[in-house]
Amino acid sequence: MKTIFESKDWATCSTCGSARNRGDSCDYCGRVYSDVIHQKQNPATTFLKSLSHKYQVERQGDELRISWRWGGMKSAGLLIFFAIWNSLIFSGDYGFSDDISYWEAFLSIFPIPALHMVVGIIGPIYILVRMINSTTIKANSQTLTVTHHPIPLGKRHRFQSSEIEQLFVSETQVSGKKKSRSVPELQLITKSGVRHRLLKGKKTVDFSDYEMMREQLSNALDI
């Protein structure tokens, strides 16, 4: 039985015509093979479907900005849970005498109550970060940047448009509780052949948004 790379239809790169390798991008021209790229389901789509409740799109001169909040206020309810959690953990009487310090008491009850304390500290911090943090993509004819703010968590990207070979949406599998699911990734490949993952979706329905995002960014970058 022939493999996909032995089939006549898949033997060459559709961009430059050179022989196809067993990877997902051409060794000669550097382009990602067309079958690897997620194909847009609705070519007539001209807007981000989630624009009304997720994405904020702005244009300032020739610059395009796409931004969205990580979590927003929908995570605020968990702060009440952690307030109750911490009131029970940190106000508990573990039978210590007044002669030992707080940290000596903390270490003496490790690991079980101490782990509860760590959860009580890290949990609210994580929720607050998700409530206030945003991601912004900026693109113009010179540069493309991806930043996470006001707390700079996550990788920051900055590229000159002249070094960008291709922006594309790929499909990757993530494991779920019962089965794996397909989610989109917005990737960039430079003219030197280095690939960067800019963004990764969480749901299958993000595909149309990622494809439209790619189109708008490509137009702003003039590539």
NORRATA-V549235 format. One record per helix or strand of 3 or more residues. SS is the DSSP state (H for helix, E for strand). FROM is the first residue (numbers start at 1). TO is the last residue. If there is no record, write none. Layout:
ss: [SS SS]
from: [FROM FROM]
to: [TO TO]
//
This chain:
ss: [H E E H H H H E E E H E E E H]
from: [8 55 63 72 77 102 112 134 143 157 161 164 181 195 204]
to: [10 60 69 75 90 108 132 139 149 160 163 174 190 200 221]
//
